[in-house]
């Protein structure tokens, strides 16, 4: 068998210090790697949370409320009554009312009338068009049925 070389205490101490230094460096590198991957995961989780929040906000803004109402909408001028392109309905949009004191009131409500049921439904949404009268609506059966709304007059005034 070969002879083992005798190592002095100083050399042994030096080797142990070097080994400890290498281990410490490896540990530091591993910690950095974990932090980097954790940072990426945190960013991905933050991005997912942001996207979910944006989706919830979009849904809230674009939510359409439907309500069955008793009777027809209030009397008004310059509203549109448009046949539905894909169903047996009439769409009633906007209009204006002139009060006895000379004020003009503009409406932005949207109603759907079902002649078969003799029923009116009111639709509202935060993204609905503003109050309007003297506008035009065109119906198209494309894409499951669409209504295209053009133009408006929506200035309140008092006649002197």
N, C-alpha and C positions, 0 to 999 in steps of 0.2 A: 504494500500500500504506500501511497505517496505521503510525503511529509506535509503537514499543515504548517503554514507559515505563521509564526507568532505575530499577533497584531498588538501594537502598543495601545495603551489606554487612550492616548491622545488621538491615534488614528481611528479607534473604535468610536470615540466621541464625535469625531469629524464625520464619519460615515453615518452615524445615527442622526446627526444634525442635517446632513444632506438628504437622507431618506425622509425625515420629518418635513423638510422644505418641499420636496417633490410631492409628498402626500397633501400638504397644505395647498400647494399650487393646483393640484388635481381637484381638490375639494372646492376651491374658489372657482375654477372653471365650470365644475358641475353646477354650482350655485348660480353662476351667471347664465348658464344654459336654461336652468329651471326658470329664472326670472324672465328671460327673453320669451320663452314659450308661454309663461303665465301672462306676460304683457300682451302677447298676440291673442291669447284666449280671452283676456279681459277686453281687448279692443273688439274682438268678434262678438262677445256678449253685449258690449255697449252698442255696437252697430245693430245687433238684433233687437235690443230694447228700443233703440231710436226708430227703427223701421216699424216695429209693432205700435209704438206711440203715434207715428205718422199715419199708419193705417187706421187706428182708432179715431184720430182727429178727422181724417178724410171721411170715414163712415158717418161721424156725427154731423159734419158739414153737409153731406149729400143725402142725409136721411129724408125720406119722403113720408109725410104723415097723411093718412087717409081717414076721413071722417064722413059718416053718413049724416046728411043734414035733412031736417024736415022742411019741405017746401023749396021753392026755387030761390035763386039768388035775388038780392034786392034789385029794385028797378034801377036802370042805368042806360046811358047812351054810349055809342061808339065802342061796344064790346064786340068780340068775335064769337061766332057759333059755328064750329067746324065739325063736319062728320069724321068719325074715326076711320082711318084707312083699313083697319083689319077687324073691326068689331062693330056691333050695332050700338054705338054710343055717339053722343054729341059732346064736343069739348067747348066750354064757355070760359073765355079768358078776358080779364081786365074790364075796362070801361070807366065811365065817369058819371058823376051825379052832380047836378047843379041844385044847390039848396035855394030856398026862398030868399035868403039874404045875399044871393049872388056869388056865393063861394062855389068853387069847383072841387070835387073830391074824386081822386083817382084811385082805382082798385088794382091790386096785383093778384087777386085770388084766381084760382083755377078750379073749375067745376067740371064734372063729367055727369051727363044725364043718360040714364038707361031707359029708353021708352018702353021696353018690355016689362020692366018692374015699376015704372013711373017713380024712379029713385034718383036723387041728386047726391053726389059725393064731392066733398071739398078736399083738395090736395094742397099741402103746404110744405115748404122746404126752406132752409136757410139760404140755399142757392137759387131760389126762384127769381124770375125776372122782377124788376121793380114795377111800381104802379105805372099803368099805361092805358091809353085809349087811342082810337084812330090808328090802330096797328093792323097788320095782316098776318094770317096764319095759313100755311100751306101744309096739307097732309100728304104723306108718302107711305106706301106700303113697304118700302125697302127696309130691310133689317128688322122685321117684325112690327113695323109701323112707327112712324115718327111724325112729329109736328114741328114745323119750322116757323118761328115767330119773327116778324120783321117790323121795324119802325115803332114809333111811339109819339105820343104827345103827353107830357106829364108835368105841366107847369100849373101850380095852383095860383089862382088870381082872384081878386075881388073887383067886380065891375062897379065903376063909379057912376 
